[in-house]
Amino acid sequence: MAGALERWRGHKAGSSQLPGPGGSDSTVVSFPEPARRKTRRRLLIAAGTVVVLLAVMMSVIFLSPALAVKTITVEGTKLTDSAALSEALEPLKGIPLARVGEREVAGHVDHLPAVESVEVVAKPPSELHVRIIEHTPVAVLKDGKKFVLIDESGKALASVRKRSEAKLPLIDGDKAAEDPDVFASITGVLGALSPEVLKQLDHASARSVDSVELQLSNGQKVLWGNAGQQELKATVLQALLQAKGVKGKASVIDVSTPTRPVTR
């Protein structure tokens, strides 16, 4: 009985191996990995490495204190108070340089009346350069005993101690306050004039929106009229002020109808 069991086990074990050609045992053959699969795996590894490196770089740029704002330089200010500007920009220090753009800077300085817009340049590793673009003043508004620079919209930009500090035409604030439309007409006219002409004006006034008058420092009077054809009137006036027969000679220059100007 035991002998038969042993023979059965031996037969079972032998039957698990299939004979190969010629009666020998079979051998497992190992095939090489396809080239396409190998290339694909290399590409995946390379892409993963690039992603990791980019993540590290972005972390350094946007989070590292080594690239945070430490120095802020400013240019372009003539009317804006430097102390107020420095105070407004101070909170930007310590923020990563890459996260500070024009919108962020503008949000810190837009409460300053003379600031119109900003331009920002990041200078790694830690310098932020800010260029301030200010509103252009077109007149000096006399407000009681104060003199205030205003732009063409009538916005107050800055104060000056003396009227002579600004070579701009004077507007009487008390009279302007009586009629906002008249005030807007005057500032609109002044906003249309070139800086060369503005420097020659002493003051501007109007009894109504249709009767704006400009007084030059040399005593000549300009009858402007209403706010129509502003650009053409400004061009004609500048040309007349440079003409030999008008410059300093005509007491009145009427450009209310700019296609037919009159001097007398």
Helices and strands as residue ranges (DSSP letters): H 2-15, G 21-23, H 35-63, G 65-67, E 71-75, H 82-89, G 90-92, G 97-99, H 102-109, E 115-123, E 127-134, E 139-143, E 146-150, E 156-160, G 163-165, E 170-172, H 173-178, H 180-192, H 195-198, E 201-206, E 212-216, E 221-225, H 230-242, E 252-254, E 262-263
